Amino acid sequence: VAICHDGQGNYLLEHRSENCRDEQLTWSPVGSGGLKPHESLEDGIRREIKEECGAEAKEISLLGHREVFREINGEPYHWIAFDFLVLVDPAKTKIMEPDKALEHRWFKLEDFPKPLHSQFPIFLNNYKGRL
């Protein structure tokens, strides 16, 4: 899971569309997903950022990890999430998956919109002093 920032206290969030697998119409960070076989964590983050917002990851900082227990469509999941803070150039970002994102927008931490993806408040609480 990545949260992209511009180095000036602004964070890039995505308004998820009705076509997302779950948590439709919520706001979430841009640049998250699973690893491909033989892909490192850093390479996976770089790929996900590029796929979702078109930007290059300029700096990647590991924030930590979390165990995620979720249920999607009645099926239980247990994931290990590695959480990153990623610096990107805001001028280089754009929606790369228009079927999944209604919009991308930059926010200050105190101005994050609602509703948030259910895992995002946990992420924010874990790392609030480091964002």
C-alpha positions in Angstrom: 0.0 0.0 0.0 1.4 3.4 -1.0 0.4 6.9 -0.2 1.8 9.4 -2.7 2.8 12.8 -1.6 4.2 15.9 -3.3 6.8 16.9 -0.6 4.6 19.9 0.3 2.1 18.2 2.6 -0.4 17.1 -0.1 -1.5 13.5 -0.6 -3.0 11.9 -3.7 -6.3 10.1 -3.1 -8.5 8.2 -5.5 -12.3 8.2 -5.5 -13.1 4.6 -6.3 -15.7 3.9 -8.9 -18.6 1.5 -8.9 -16.5 -0.9 -11.0 -14.0 -1.6 -8.2 -14.0 -5.1 -6.7 -15.1 -3.7 -3.3 -15.4 -0.5 -1.2 -17.0 1.4 -4.2 -17.3 5.1 -3.9 -14.8 5.4 -1.1 -11.6 7.4 -1.1 -8.3 5.5 -0.9 -4.6 6.1 -1.5 -3.3 5.7 -5.0 -0.7 2.9 -5.7 -1.7 -0.3 -4.0 -1.9 -3.9 -5.2 -0.3 -7.3 -5.1 3.2 -8.4 -6.1 3.9 -10.3 -9.3 6.1 -13.5 -9.0 9.7 -12.7 -8.3 8.9 -8.9 -7.9 10.5 -7.0 -5.0 8.4 -4.8 -2.7 10.0 -1.7 -4.2 9.6 -2.8 -7.8 5.9 -3.6 -7.0 5.3 -0.2 -5.6 7.0 1.5 -8.6 4.8 -0.6 -11.0 1.6 0.1 -9.1 2.2 3.9 -8.9 3.0 3.9 -12.7 -0.1 1.8 -13.5 -2.5 3.8 -11.4 -1.4 7.4 -11.8 1.3 7.4 -14.5 4.0 9.0 -12.3 7.5 7.7 -11.4 8.2 7.1 -7.7 10.9 9.5 -6.9 11.5 8.5 -3.3 10.1 5.4 -1.5 10.0 5.1 2.3 8.8 2.0 4.1 6.4 3.0 6.9 5.8 -0.5 8.3 3.5 -3.4 7.8 0.0 -4.6 9.0 -2.0 -7.7 9.1 -5.2 -7.1 7.3 -8.3 -9.3 8.1 -11.1 -8.5 5.7 -14.2 -10.1 4.2 -15.0 -9.4 0.5 -18.4 -10.6 -0.8 -18.6 -13.0 2.1 -15.2 -14.5 1.6 -12.6 -14.0 4.4 -9.1 -12.7 3.5 -5.9 -12.4 5.5 -3.2 -10.2 3.9 0.1 -8.8 5.0 0.3 -5.2 3.9 3.6 -3.4 3.5 2.9 0.4 3.7 5.0 3.0 1.9 5.2 6.8 1.7 6.1 7.7 -1.9 7.2 11.0 -3.4 5.8 11.8 -6.9 5.7 14.8 -9.1 2.1 16.1 -9.0 2.4 17.4 -12.6 3.0 13.9 -13.8 0.0 12.3 -12.3 -3.2 11.4 -14.1 -5.9 8.7 -14.0 -4.6 5.6 -15.7 -7.5 3.3 -14.8 -10.6 5.4 -15.6 -12.8 2.3 -15.1 -11.7 2.1 -11.4 -11.2 5.8 -10.5 -13.9 8.5 -10.7 -11.2 11.1 -9.8 -7.8 11.7 -8.3 -7.3 14.7 -6.1 -4.6 16.1 -3.8 -5.5 16.8 -0.2 -3.9 17.9 3.1 -4.2 15.3 5.8 -6.7 17.3 7.7 -8.9 17.7 4.6 -9.3 14.1 3.6 -12.8 13.4 2.2 -15.3 10.9 3.4 -16.1 8.1 3.1 -12.7 6.5 3.3 -11.8 3.0 2.4 -12.2 0.8 5.5 -8.5 0.1 5.8 -7.4 3.7 5.3 -8.2 5.0 8.8 -6.1 2.1 10.2 -3.2 3.1 7.9 -3.5 6.8 8.9 -3.7 5.9 12.6 -0.6 3.7 12.4 1.5 6.3 10.6 0.0 9.7 11.5 3.3 11.0 13.0 5.3 10.0 9.9 3.2 11.4 7.1 
